[in-house]
Amino acid sequence: MRTNVGNLFLLGIDGLPPAALRRFVGEGIMPNCAKLMAEAARLDVIPTLPAVTAPGWLTIASGAHPATLGISNLLLPTPGEAPDRIRNGFSRTLSNAEYLWEVLADEGLPATVVKYPGSWPPKDGLDSVVQVDGAGGYADITCVFEDLSSTCYYSGVQPPEAAADGCCSVPRGYEDHWRIDDPGTSGWTPATPRDPLNWTGLPDGAEPAFETVLTLSPAGQRSRLLLHALALGGPDGPRLIISPTKDARDAVADLAPGQWSDWVHGESARGPHAYRFKLLELDPRERVLRLYRGEGHRTTGFARPEHIGEELVTAAGPVAEWTGTFDFMNGLIDLDTQLEIYDRHTAWLESVITHLAGRRPARGFFVHWHVVEYAHHIAGASLDPEHPFHERDRDQHLDFLRETYRLLDRLIGTAVAATPQRDAFALVSDHGHDTVHTLFFLNDFLRERGWLTTAPDGEIDWTRTRAYGLFPGMIFLNTAGRWPGGSVPAEEAAALRVELTSALRGLTDPRTGRPVVTAVLGETEMRAFGQAGETAPDLFFTMDKGYEPATRIRTDEHEPDHEHEPGHEHGPDHEHGGGLFELTVPGSELTSGHGSFHPASPSAMTLALIRHPSLTGGAVARHPVSMVDLAPTFAELMGVRPPRRCDGRPLNFSALGVEHEAGTS
């Protein structure tokens, strides 16, 4: 045990690829990060299998493998039910492990946890822990404190014909964790324009053009709420007044195109919440309207102790939580608006850090920020010429990524400023990121080979289905031992695994003739990476750089698509061709990913930067480290025991070549 133990600030950055970080630091746009890299030791980190958010962050906090956690993935199958009935892998109630802040609480030491994945609901008895949110907003899963989902009200424009599907299917059960009041899952809400009637309190010279009604359906109540909106023309340009009545003096917003409103406060059956509007487009004469309404997050109940939430709303403003890809991918907003959302979210998080660190010193301070992950999903193609549509909106997407990394640098500066030099500071991530240029339709593949059968209505026929795929590369056999409707007898399971393994290993992209599966892991191989237990798949396969499984089952007939050769120009109809493989299109699908890559590959690996008096600034560890070893290492730096059920061991910094010879500064 080191003698200079003390406090730890852990800043968790979701989905941080080392190559991109080095690139933007090298461009000189991240001075705070450059300073941290000069003062900290760098470790390359092998993530969990799969390299995804839920098991990753829980492993960082506990030192436990996914098998020990009981959290195998983002979406967990439900024991005793069909493989596509899933549960939310971020619920604290499903995890078997103990976390670092729970260790601190057990020893009577103070800790602060801010928006850390999988930490909510808090366990009982954590009297010394301040906990803020941590209940969603990861993997585009809705936060449990969301009262209103974001939406775009529209008139006079045509929304996209089809919502972006992304790579995941929507298995049964996922809807329990997905958008509250979103019509048809598209995010677009029609607003019917009509002639203005009975408005009062209008400013002098106002020229009413049309009015409409904005509907809101808060969580927990059946009745909808209504706001009135009035479009005005005039010499000063178009404006939109939003009011609960038809009296403009009661307005909650008075907006010109491009403007955000102040926070609008509302009430649902669950309690108070707050949200904002941004007027994206308004043409009074043509009755064209595009009005974005951001997420309505609760302003009470999202923190423990309860009064901390009210304190933070006063100090930092209402929670700006939602930063997911859904709104941009479905055309509700543009990149500039997405960046403004990122900026507001980051500013809120910075205010929370500054406020809590200044008033409630903690032995461990744990913060999570998801924005980089989402930005890479959106704009990843711009970083890699290997993507066939690399040039499409490249400059705009690169600028978007640069501005996102500037926000990261700002957050690093705030967090470092809140951490005394004598304390340990760790910047860690759960996985890397790399190009995804092609989706592989896994369940269509299983259906084509006869292992999965669908009924005429498109639903899975479980009486004739033998295998099912779940994102990111999991295959579950439909065994009788898994649930009562299973069609695969136990004695046939081994042979079926051999068949599936052979087929996956022989899988090639018909456009290139090259194999696309890098490994197929059975029970023994998965166990070596800590993947086992009742929620683990029967097989896990990893894919080459550029490929990711898409598990949604397409209902129409598709022929193999041979037209998507890199560099070939196509119209919209050709970009979504048939077959088992489909190119990802920037702005419509995610063009960067992580979960389908082997954990030890450069595509999935990530990094940790640890600043501590005993470590040599700028030193790079001689070899990669396992993610399970981070938690016991952080426990040692804080001078507390490792979490119970921890699978890792404290890192030997001396053997890694990053520790001062004397062991201390």
C-alpha positions as CSV (number, residue, x, y, z in Angstrom):
1,M,0.0,0.0,0.0
2,R,1.4,3.4,-0.9
3,T,1.9,5.8,1.9
4,N,0.6,8.9,0.1
5,V,-3.0,7.8,-0.2
6,G,-5.8,10.3,-0.3
7,N,-8.6,11.6,-2.5
8,L,-9.5,10.5,-6.0
9,F,-11.3,12.4,-8.8
10,L,-12.4,10.0,-11.6
11,L,-13.6,11.7,-14.8
12,G,-15.2,9.1,-17.0
13,I,-15.4,9.9,-20.7
14,D,-17.5,7.5,-22.7
15,G,-16.3,6.0,-25.9
16,L,-12.9,7.8,-26.1
17,P,-10.6,6.5,-28.9
18,P,-6.9,7.2,-28.2
19,A,-6.1,8.0,-31.8
20,A,-8.7,10.7,-32.1
21,L,-7.7,12.2,-28.7
22,R,-4.0,12.3,-29.9
23,R,-5.2,13.9,-33.2
24,F,-7.1,16.8,-31.6
25,V,-4.5,17.3,-28.8
26,G,-1.9,17.5,-31.6
27,E,-4.0,20.2,-33.4
28,G,-3.5,22.4,-30.3
29,I,-7.3,22.7,-29.5
30,M,-7.0,20.8,-26.2
31,P,-4.5,22.6,-23.9
32,N,-6.0,21.3,-20.7
33,C,-5.8,17.7,-21.9
34,A,-2.2,18.3,-23.2
35,K,-1.2,19.5,-19.7
36,L,-2.8,16.5,-18.1
37,M,-1.1,14.1,-20.5
38,A,2.2,15.7,-19.5
39,E,1.5,15.3,-15.8
40,A,-0.2,11.8,-15.9
41,A,0.9,8.3,-16.6
42,R,-0.9,6.7,-19.6
43,L,-2.3,3.2,-19.6
44,D,-3.7,1.5,-22.6
45,V,-6.8,-0.4,-21.4
46,I,-8.4,-3.6,-22.7
47,P,-12.2,-3.2,-22.2
48,T,-14.9,-5.7,-21.4
49,L,-16.4,-8.3,-23.7
50,P,-18.4,-6.8,-25.3
51,A,-16.9,-3.3,-25.3
52,V,-20.0,-1.4,-24.5
53,T,-21.2,1.1,-21.9
54,A,-23.1,-0.9,-19.3
55,P,-20.6,-3.6,-18.3
56,G,-17.7,-1.3,-19.1
57,W,-18.5,1.4,-16.5
58,L,-19.6,-1.1,-13.9
59,T,-16.4,-3.0,-14.3
60,I,-14.4,0.3,-13.9
61,A,-16.3,1.0,-10.7
62,S,-16.2,-2.5,-9.2
63,G,-13.3,-4.4,-10.7
64,A,-15.7,-7.2,-11.6
65,H,-16.0,-9.0,-14.9
66,P,-19.4,-9.0,-16.6
67,A,-20.0,-12.6,-15.4
68,T,-19.5,-11.5,-11.8
69,L,-21.6,-8.4,-12.3
70,G,-24.4,-10.3,-13.9
71,I,-24.4,-7.5,-16.5
72,S,-23.4,-9.0,-19.8
73,N,-24.5,-6.2,-22.2
74,L,-26.6,-3.1,-22.6
75,L,-29.7,-5.1,-23.0
76,L,-30.0,-8.2,-20.9
77,P,-32.2,-11.2,-21.8
78,T,-34.9,-12.1,-19.2
79,P,-34.5,-15.5,-17.6
80,G,-37.4,-17.8,-18.4
81,E,-38.6,-15.8,-21.4
82,A,-37.8,-15.7,-25.1
83,P,-34.4,-14.3,-26.0
84,D,-35.8,-11.1,-27.4
85,R,-37.5,-10.1,-24.1
86,I,-34.8,-7.8,-22.6
87,R,-34.2,-5.7,-19.5
88,N,-32.2,-2.5,-19.1
89,G,-28.6,-3.4,-18.2
90,F,-28.1,0.0,-16.5
91,S,-30.3,-0.8,-13.5
92,R,-28.4,-1.0,-10.2
93,T,-30.8,-3.6,-9.0
94,L,-29.5,-6.1,-11.5
95,S,-25.8,-5.8,-10.6
96,N,-24.2,-8.2,-8.2
97,A,-21.1,-6.2,-7.6
98,E,-20.0,-3.5,-5.0
99,Y,-18.8,-0.2,-6.3
100,L,-16.0,2.1,-5.1
101,W,-18.3,4.7,-3.6
102,E,-20.1,1.9,-1.7
103,V,-16.8,0.8,-0.3
104,L,-16.2,4.4,0.9
105,A,-19.6,4.5,2.4
106,D,-19.0,1.2,4.2
107,E,-15.9,2.8,5.8
108,G,-17.8,6.0,6.7
109,L,-15.9,8.1,4.1
110,P,-17.6,10.7,1.9
111,A,-18.1,10.2,-1.9
112,T,-19.8,12.0,-4.7
113,V,-21.3,10.3,-7.8
114,V,-22.5,12.3,-10.7
115,K,-24.4,10.7,-13.6
116,Y,-22.5,7.5,-13.4
117,P,-24.0,4.7,-15.5
118,G,-25.6,1.9,-13.6
119,S,-25.5,3.7,-10.2
120,W,-29.2,4.3,-9.9
121,P,-31.2,3.5,-7.9
122,P,-28.8,4.0,-5.0
123,K,-28.5,1.2,-2.4
124,D,-29.8,1.9,1.0
125,G,-27.4,2.9,3.8
126,L,-25.1,5.2,1.6
127,D,-25.4,8.0,4.1
128,S,-22.0,9.5,3.3
129,V,-22.6,9.4,-0.5
130,V,-24.0,12.3,-2.6
131,Q,-25.5,10.8,-5.8
132,V,-26.8,12.8,-8.8
133,D,-28.8,11.1,-11.5
134,G,-27.2,8.0,-13.1
135,A,-30.5,6.6,-14.3
136,G,-30.3,6.8,-18.1
137,G,-29.3,8.8,-21.1
138,Y,-26.8,6.1,-22.2
139,A,-27.1,4.1,-25.4
140,D,-30.1,6.4,-26.2
141,I,-32.0,4.8,-23.3
142,T,-34.4,7.3,-21.7
143,C,-33.5,8.6,-18.3
144,V,-36.1,7.5,-15.7
145,F,-36.3,11.2,-14.6
146,E,-37.5,12.2,-18.0
147,D,-41.0,13.6,-18.0
148,L,-41.1,14.8,-21.6
149,S,-39.2,13.3,-24.5
150,S,-37.6,15.8,-27.0
151,T,-39.6,16.4,-30.2
152,C,-39.9,18.7,-33.2
153,Y,-43.3,20.4,-33.8
154,Y,-43.8,21.0,-37.5
155,S,-46.2,22.4,-40.1
156,G,-45.7,23.2,-43.8
157,V,-42.7,20.8,-44.1
158,Q,-42.4,17.1,-44.7
159,P,-40.5,15.2,-42.0
160,P,-38.2,12.3,-43.2
161,E,-40.2,9.4,-44.6
162,A,-38.5,6.9,-42.3
163,A,-36.8,7.2,-39.0
164,A,-33.1,6.3,-38.7
165,D,-33.0,2.7,-37.6
166,G,-29.4,2.6,-36.3
167,C,-27.8,-0.8,-35.8
168,C,-30.0,-2.3,-33.1
169,S,-33.4,-3.9,-33.4
170,V,-36.0,-2.9,-30.8
171,P,-36.5,-6.2,-28.9
172,R,-39.5,-6.6,-26.7
173,G,-39.0,-4.8,-23.4
174,Y,-36.8,-2.1,-24.9
175,E,-39.9,0.1,-25.3
176,D,-40.1,0.2,-21.5
177,H,-37.0,2.3,-21.5
178,W,-37.7,4.4,-24.6
179,R,-39.3,7.8,-25.4
180,I,-42.3,8.7,-23.4
181,D,-44.5,10.8,-25.6
182,D,-43.0,10.4,-29.0
183,P,-45.6,9.7,-31.7
184,G,-44.6,6.7,-33.8
185,T,-41.0,6.8,-32.4
186,S,-40.0,9.4,-35.1
187,G,-39.8,12.3,-32.8
188,W,-41.9,14.5,-35.1
189,T,-45.1,16.0,-33.8
190,P,-47.5,17.7,-36.2
191,A,-48.8,21.2,-35.4
192,T,-51.8,22.2,-37.4
193,P,-51.7,25.9,-38.4
194,R,-55.0,28.0,-38.5
195,D,-56.1,31.6,-38.5
196,P,-55.3,33.4,-35.3
197,L,-58.3,34.0,-33.0
198,N,-58.9,35.9,-29.7
199,W,-55.3,36.7,-28.8
200,T,-54.7,39.6,-26.4
201,G,-51.7,41.4,-25.0
202,L,-49.8,41.5,-28.3
203,P,-47.0,44.0,-28.7
204,D,-47.6,47.1,-30.8
205,G,-47.1,46.5,-34.5
206,A,-47.4,42.7,-34.3
207,E,-48.8,41.1,-37.4
208,P,-50.4,37.7,-36.4
209,A,-50.0,35.2,-39.2
210,F,-51.2,31.8,-37.8
211,E,-51.6,30.0,-34.6
212,T,-51.2,26.4,-33.6
213,V,-51.5,24.1,-30.5
214,L,-48.4,22.4,-29.1
215,T,-49.3,19.1,-27.3
216,L,-47.4,17.7,-24.4
217,S,-47.9,14.2,-22.8
218,P,-45.9,14.1,-19.6
219,A,-45.0,10.7,-18.1
220,G,-47.3,9.3,-15.5
221,Q,-50.6,10.9,-16.7
222,R,-53.1,10.2,-19.3
223,S,-54.3,13.7,-20.1
224,R,-52.3,15.8,-22.6
225,L,-51.2,19.4,-21.9
226,L,-51.6,22.2,-24.4
227,L,-49.6,25.3,-25.1
228,H,-50.6,27.9,-27.6
229,A,-48.2,29.2,-30.3
230,L,-48.7,32.4,-32.4
231,A,-46.6,33.2,-35.4
232,L,-46.0,36.9,-36.0
233,G,-44.7,38.7,-39.1
234,G,-43.5,42.3,-39.3
235,P,-40.6,44.5,-40.2
236,D,-38.4,43.1,-37.5
237,G,-38.7,39.6,-38.9
238,P,-40.7,36.6,-37.8
239,R,-41.3,35.6,-34.2
240,L,-43.1,32.9,-32.3
241,I,-44.9,33.5,-29.1
242,I,-45.6,30.4,-26.9
243,S,-48.1,30.8,-24.0
244,P,-50.3,28.6,-21.8
245,T,-53.1,31.1,-22.7
246,K,-54.0,33.2,-25.6
247,D,-52.6,36.3,-23.8
248,A,-49.1,37.1,-25.0
249,R,-48.4,38.7,-21.6
250,D,-48.4,35.1,-20.2
251,A,-45.8,33.9,-22.7
252,V,-43.2,31.4,-21.6
253,A,-41.2,32.1,-24.8
254,D,-40.9,34.8,-27.5
255,L,-38.5,33.5,-30.1
256,A,-36.9,34.6,-33.4
257,P,-35.5,31.8,-35.7
258,G,-32.3,30.3,-34.2
259,Q,-33.1,31.3,-30.6
260,W,-33.5,29.1,-27.5
261,S,-36.1,29.9,-24.9
262,D,-35.3,30.2,-21.2
263,W,-36.3,27.2,-19.1
264,V,-40.0,26.4,-19.2
265,H,-41.2,24.8,-16.0
266,G,-44.0,22.3,-16.0
267,E,-45.7,19.7,-13.7
268,S,-46.5,16.1,-14.3
269,A,-48.1,13.5,-12.1
270,R,-44.6,12.6,-10.9
271,G,-43.5,16.2,-10.0
272,P,-42.0,19.3,-11.5
273,H,-39.8,19.3,-14.6
274,A,-38.1,21.9,-17.0
275,Y,-37.5,22.0,-20.7
276,R,-36.5,24.5,-23.4
277,F,-37.6,25.4,-27.0
278,K,-35.5,26.3,-30.0
279,L,-37.2,27.9,-33.0
280,L,-35.5,26.2,-36.0
281,E,-37.6,27.7,-38.8
282,L,-40.5,30.0,-39.2
283,D,-42.2,31.4,-42.3
284,P,-45.4,33.2,-41.3
285,R,-46.7,33.7,-44.8
286,E,-46.2,30.1,-45.9
287,R,-47.2,28.8,-42.4
288,V,-44.0,26.8,-42.1
289,L,-42.9,25.9,-38.6
290,R,-40.1,23.8,-37.1
291,L,-39.9,24.1,-33.3
292,Y,-37.7,21.8,-31.3
293,R,-38.6,21.1,-27.7
294,G,-35.8,19.6,-25.6
295,E,-36.2,16.9,-23.0
296,G,-38.2,17.7,-19.9
297,H,-36.1,16.4,-17.0
298,R,-37.4,16.3,-13.4
299,T,-36.2,19.1,-11.2
300,T,-36.7,17.1,-8.0
301,G,-36.1,13.5,-7.0
302,F,-33.0,12.9,-9.1
303,A,-30.4,13.1,-6.3
304,R,-29.7,11.6,-2.9
305,P,-29.9,13.2,-0.4
306,E,-33.1,14.7,-1.8
307,H,-32.2,18.3,-1.0
308,I,-29.1,18.1,-3.1
309,G,-31.2,18.1,-6.3
310,E,-32.9,21.3,-5.3
311,E,-29.6,22.8,-4.3
312,L,-28.1,21.9,-7.8
313,V,-31.1,23.3,-9.7
314,T,-30.5,26.6,-7.9
315,A,-26.7,26.6,-8.4
316,A,-26.5,25.0,-11.9
317,G,-30.0,25.3,-13.4
318,P,-32.3,22.5,-14.4
319,V,-30.7,19.2,-15.5
320,A,-29.7,19.2,-19.2
321,E,-29.5,15.5,-19.5
322,W,-30.4,14.3,-23.0
323,T,-27.5,14.2,-25.5
324,G,-28.4,11.1,-27.5
325,T,-28.1,10.6,-31.3
326,F,-31.8,10.1,-31.9
327,D,-32.7,13.7,-32.5
328,F,-30.1,14.4,-35.1
329,M,-30.3,11.0,-36.8
330,N,-34.1,11.5,-37.2
331,G,-33.7,15.0,-38.6
332,L,-35.3,16.8,-35.6
333,I,-32.2,19.1,-35.3
334,D,-29.0,20.0,-37.1
335,L,-25.4,19.7,-36.0
336,D,-25.2,23.2,-34.7
337,T,-28.2,22.6,-32.4
338,Q,-26.7,19.3,-31.3
339,L,-23.5,21.1,-30.3
340,E,-25.6,23.7,-28.4
341,I,-27.2,20.8,-26.5
342,Y,-23.7,19.3,-25.8
343,D,-22.5,22.7,-24.6
344,R,-25.5,23.2,-22.2
345,H,-25.1,19.7,-20.8
346,T,-21.4,20.1,-20.3
347,A,-21.8,23.5,-18.7
348,W,-24.4,22.0,-16.3
349,L,-22.0,19.2,-15.4
350,E,-19.2,21.7,-14.8
351,S,-21.3,23.8,-12.5
352,V,-22.3,20.6,-10.6
353,I,-18.6,19.6,-10.2
354,T,-17.6,23.1,-9.0
355,H,-20.5,23.4,-6.6
356,L,-20.2,20.0,-5.0
357,A,-16.4,19.8,-4.9
358,G,-16.2,23.2,-3.3
359,R,-18.8,22.5,-0.6
360,R,-18.6,18.7,0.0
361,P,-15.1,17.4,0.0
362,A,-15.1,13.7,-0.9
363,R,-12.6,10.9,-0.7
364,G,-13.9,9.8,-4.1
365,F,-15.5,11.9,-6.7
366,F,-16.9,10.0,-9.7
367,V,-18.3,11.8,-12.9
368,H,-19.4,10.5,-16.2
369,W,-19.7,12.4,-19.6
370,H,-21.2,10.6,-22.6
371,V,-20.9,13.3,-25.3
372,V,-17.8,12.1,-27.1
373,E,-19.4,8.7,-27.6
374,Y,-22.4,10.2,-29.3
375,A,-20.3,12.6,-31.4
376,H,-18.3,9.7,-32.9
377,H,-21.4,7.7,-33.6
378,I,-22.7,10.7,-35.7
379,A,-19.5,11.9,-37.4
380,G,-17.1,9.0,-37.3
381,A,-16.9,8.6,-41.1
382,S,-15.2,12.0,-41.4
383,L,-12.1,10.6,-39.6
384,D,-11.4,7.6,-41.8
385,P,-10.9,7.6,-45.6
386,E,-11.8,3.9,-45.6
387,H,-15.5,4.8,-45.2
388,P,-17.0,4.9,-48.7
389,F,-18.8,8.1,-47.9
390,H,-15.9,9.7,-46.0
391,E,-16.1,12.8,-48.1
392,R,-19.8,13.4,-47.5
393,D,-20.1,16.4,-45.2
394,R,-16.6,15.7,-44.1
395,D,-15.5,19.2,-43.2
396,Q,-18.8,19.9,-41.3
397,H,-18.5,16.7,-39.4
398,L,-14.8,17.2,-38.6
399,D,-15.6,20.7,-37.2
400,F,-18.4,19.1,-35.2
401,L,-16.0,16.6,-33.7
402,R,-13.4,19.4,-33.0
403,E,-16.0,21.4,-31.2
404,T,-17.0,18.4,-29.1
405,Y,-13.4,17.8,-28.2
406,R,-13.1,21.4,-27.2
407,L,-15.9,20.8,-24.8
408,L,-14.1,17.8,-23.5
409,D,-11.0,19.9,-22.9
410,R,-13.1,22.5,-21.1
411,L,-14.6,19.8,-18.8
412,I,-11.1,18.4,-18.1
413,G,-10.0,21.9,-17.1
414,T,-12.9,22.3,-14.7
415,A,-12.4,18.8,-13.2
416,V,-8.6,19.3,-12.8
417,A,-9.1,22.7,-11.2
418,A,-11.4,21.0,-8.6
419,T,-8.7,18.5,-7.7
420,P,-5.7,19.5,-5.6
421,Q,-2.3,18.5,-7.0
422,R,-1.7,16.2,-4.1
423,D,-4.8,14.1,-4.9
424,A,-5.1,11.4,-7.6
425,F,-6.8,12.4,-10.8
426,A,-7.9,9.7,-13.3
427,L,-9.4,10.3,-16.8
428,V,-10.7,6.9,-17.9
429,S,-13.0,5.5,-20.7
430,D,-15.0,2.4,-21.1
431,H,-14.0,1.6,-24.7
432,G,-12.7,3.1,-27.9
433,H,-14.3,3.8,-31.3
434,D,-13.7,3.0,-34.9
435,T,-15.3,3.3,-38.3
436,V,-18.4,1.4,-39.1
437,H,-19.0,1.5,-42.8
438,T,-21.1,-1.6,-43.2
439,L,-24.0,-3.2,-41.3
440,F,-24.4,-7.0,-41.3
441,F,-28.0,-8.0,-40.8
442,L,-27.4,-10.8,-38.3
443,N,-31.0,-12.0,-37.8
444,D,-31.6,-11.9,-41.6
445,F,-28.6,-14.1,-41.9
446,L,-30.0,-16.6,-39.4
447,R,-33.3,-16.5,-41.2
448,E,-31.7,-17.0,-44.5
449,R,-29.8,-20.1,-43.2
450,G,-33.0,-21.5,-41.6
451,W,-32.0,-21.0,-38.0
452,L,-34.7,-18.2,-37.4
453,T,-38.2,-18.2,-38.7
454,T,-40.7,-15.3,-38.9
455,A,-44.4,-15.4,-39.1
456,P,-46.4,-13.5,-41.9
457,D,-46.7,-10.5,-39.6
458,G,-42.9,-10.3,-39.2
459,E,-42.8,-11.6,-35.6
460,I,-40.4,-14.3,-34.7
461,D,-42.0,-17.8,-34.7
462,W,-40.3,-19.2,-31.6
463,T,-41.7,-22.7,-32.3
464,R,-39.5,-23.0,-35.4
465,T,-36.6,-20.6,-34.4
466,R,-33.4,-22.2,-33.2
467,A,-31.1,-19.1,-32.8
468,Y,-31.5,-15.4,-32.3
469,G,-29.0,-12.5,-32.4
470,L,-28.8,-9.6,-30.0
471,F,-26.6,-6.6,-30.5
472,P,-23.6,-6.3,-30.6
473,G,-22.5,-9.9,-31.6
474,M,-24.4,-12.2,-29.3
475,I,-26.2,-15.4,-30.4
476,F,-28.6,-17.1,-28.1
477,L,-29.8,-20.6,-28.8
478,N,-33.5,-21.1,-28.3
479,T,-33.1,-23.9,-25.9
480,A,-35.8,-25.5,-23.8
481,G,-33.6,-24.9,-20.7
482,R,-33.6,-21.1,-21.4
483,W,-37.4,-20.8,-21.4
484,P,-40.4,-23.0,-21.7
485,G,-41.0,-22.2,-25.4
486,G,-37.5,-23.2,-26.4
487,S,-37.3,-25.4,-29.5
488,V,-33.7,-26.7,-29.2
489,P,-33.3,-29.8,-27.1
490,A,-30.2,-29.8,-24.8
491,E,-28.6,-32.7,-26.7
492,E,-28.7,-30.7,-30.0
493,A,-27.1,-27.5,-28.6
494,A,-23.5,-28.5,-29.1
495,A,-24.0,-29.4,-32.7
496,L,-25.9,-26.2,-33.4
497,R,-23.1,-24.1,-31.9
498,V,-20.7,-25.9,-34.3
499,E,-22.9,-25.1,-37.3
500,L,-23.2,-21.5,-36.3
501,T,-19.5,-21.1,-35.6
502,S,-18.6,-22.5,-39.0
503,A,-21.1,-20.3,-40.8
504,L,-19.9,-17.2,-39.1
505,R,-16.2,-18.0,-39.7
506,G,-16.9,-18.5,-43.4
507,L,-18.9,-15.2,-43.7
508,T,-17.6,-12.9,-46.4
509,D,-18.7,-9.6,-47.8
510,P,-19.9,-10.3,-51.3
511,R,-18.7,-6.9,-52.5
512,T,-15.1,-7.6,-51.5
513,G,-14.9,-11.3,-51.1
514,R,-13.1,-10.8,-47.7
515,P,-13.9,-12.5,-44.4
516,V,-15.6,-10.1,-42.0
517,V,-15.7,-12.1,-38.7
518,T,-12.5,-12.0,-36.8
519,A,-13.4,-14.5,-34.0
520,V,-16.2,-16.7,-32.8
521,L,-16.0,-17.3,-29.0
522,G,-17.7,-20.2,-27.3
523,E,-18.2,-20.7,-23.6
524,T,-14.5,-21.3,-22.8
525,E,-13.2,-18.4,-24.8
526,M,-15.9,-16.0,-23.4
527,R,-15.1,-17.0,-19.9
528,A,-11.5,-16.0,-20.4
529,F,-12.8,-12.4,-21.0
530,G,-15.2,-12.6,-18.0
531,Q,-18.4,-13.3,-20.0
532,A,-20.5,-16.1,-18.5
533,G,-23.6,-16.7,-16.5
534,E,-27.3,-16.8,-17.2
535,T,-27.3,-13.6,-19.2
536,A,-24.3,-14.6,-21.4
537,P,-24.9,-15.7,-25.0
538,D,-24.1,-19.1,-26.3
539,L,-21.7,-17.6,-28.9
540,F,-20.1,-14.2,-29.3
541,F,-18.6,-13.1,-32.5
542,T,-16.4,-10.1,-33.3
543,M,-16.1,-8.4,-36.6
544,D,-13.4,-6.7,-38.7
545,K,-12.9,-3.0,-38.6
546,G,-15.8,-1.3,-40.5
547,Y,-18.4,-3.9,-39.7
548,E,-21.2,-4.1,-37.1
549,P,-24.1,-6.4,-36.6
550,A,-27.6,-4.9,-37.2
551,T,-30.1,-7.1,-35.4
552,R,-33.3,-5.7,-36.6
553,I,-35.2,-8.1,-38.8
554,R,-36.3,-6.5,-42.1
555,T,-39.8,-7.4,-43.2
556,D,-39.4,-6.8,-46.9
557,E,-37.6,-9.0,-49.5
558,H,-34.0,-8.0,-50.1
559,E,-31.7,-9.1,-52.9
560,P,-27.9,-9.0,-52.4
561,D,-26.5,-5.5,-53.0
562,H,-23.5,-5.5,-55.3
563,E,-23.7,-1.8,-56.2
564,H,-22.1,-0.2,-53.1
565,E,-18.5,-0.3,-54.2
566,P,-16.3,2.3,-52.4
567,G,-16.0,5.5,-54.3
568,H,-19.1,4.8,-56.5
569,E,-21.8,7.5,-56.3
570,H,-25.3,6.5,-55.7
571,G,-28.6,8.2,-55.1
572,P,-30.7,7.7,-51.9
573,D,-32.4,4.6,-53.2
574,H,-29.1,2.9,-53.8
575,E,-27.6,3.7,-50.4
576,H,-30.0,1.4,-48.6
577,G,-29.7,-1.7,-50.9
578,G,-30.7,-5.2,-50.0
579,G,-28.8,-8.3,-49.0
580,L,-27.1,-9.0,-45.7
581,F,-24.7,-6.1,-46.0
582,E,-25.6,-2.4,-46.2
583,L,-23.4,0.7,-46.2
584,T,-23.9,3.2,-43.4
585,V,-24.7,6.7,-44.6
586,P,-23.5,9.8,-42.6
587,G,-26.4,11.5,-41.0
588,S,-28.7,8.5,-41.3
589,E,-26.9,5.7,-39.5
590,L,-24.1,5.5,-37.0
591,T,-20.8,5.5,-38.8
592,S,-18.6,4.7,-35.8
593,G,-18.9,2.0,-33.3
594,H,-17.2,-0.3,-30.7
595,G,-19.2,-3.3,-29.4
596,S,-18.6,-5.5,-32.4
597,F,-14.8,-5.3,-32.2
598,H,-12.6,-7.7,-30.3
599,P,-11.6,-6.1,-26.9
600,A,-7.9,-6.5,-27.6
601,S,-8.1,-4.8,-31.0
602,P,-7.0,-1.3,-31.6
603,S,-10.6,-0.5,-32.6
604,A,-12.0,-1.3,-29.1
605,M,-9.1,-0.5,-26.8
606,T,-9.1,2.8,-24.8
607,L,-6.9,4.5,-22.3
608,A,-6.6,5.8,-18.8
609,L,-4.6,8.9,-17.7
610,I,-3.7,8.8,-14.0
611,R,-2.0,11.8,-12.3
612,H,-0.6,11.0,-8.9
613,P,2.5,12.1,-6.9
614,S,4.0,8.6,-7.2
615,L,3.7,8.4,-11.0
616,T,5.9,9.8,-13.7
617,G,4.2,12.5,-15.8
618,G,4.2,11.6,-19.5
619,A,5.2,8.0,-18.9
620,V,3.5,5.3,-21.0
621,A,2.9,1.8,-19.6
622,R,4.9,-0.9,-21.2
623,H,1.8,-3.1,-22.0
624,P,-2.0,-2.8,-21.9
625,V,-3.8,-3.4,-18.7
626,S,-7.1,-5.1,-18.0
627,M,-10.1,-3.0,-17.1
628,V,-10.8,-5.1,-14.0
629,D,-7.6,-3.9,-12.5
630,L,-8.6,-0.2,-12.4
631,A,-11.0,-0.4,-9.5
632,P,-8.6,-2.1,-7.0
633,T,-5.9,0.3,-8.1
634,F,-8.1,3.3,-7.4
635,A,-9.0,1.7,-4.0
636,E,-5.4,1.5,-3.2
637,L,-4.7,5.1,-4.2
638,M,-7.6,6.1,-1.8
639,G,-6.3,3.8,1.0
640,V,-9.4,1.7,1.2
641,R,-10.2,-2.0,0.6
642,P,-11.1,-3.2,-3.0
643,P,-14.8,-3.8,-3.7
644,R,-16.2,-7.1,-2.7
645,R,-16.3,-9.7,-5.6
646,C,-13.6,-7.7,-7.3
647,D,-11.9,-9.9,-10.0
648,G,-8.9,-7.6,-10.6
649,R,-5.7,-6.7,-8.7
650,P,-4.0,-3.4,-8.0
651,L,-1.7,-2.5,-10.9
652,N,2.1,-2.7,-10.4
653,F,3.1,0.7,-11.6
654,S,6.7,-0.1,-11.2
655,A,6.5,-3.1,-13.5
656,L,4.5,-1.0,-16.0
657,G,7.4,1.5,-16.0
658,V,5.3,4.5,-14.9
659,E,6.2,4.8,-11.2
660,H,9.0,7.0,-9.7
661,E,11.9,4.8,-8.6
662,A,11.4,5.8,-4.9
663,G,7.7,5.0,-5.1
664,T,6.8,8.6,-4.2
665,S,7.6,12.1,-5.3
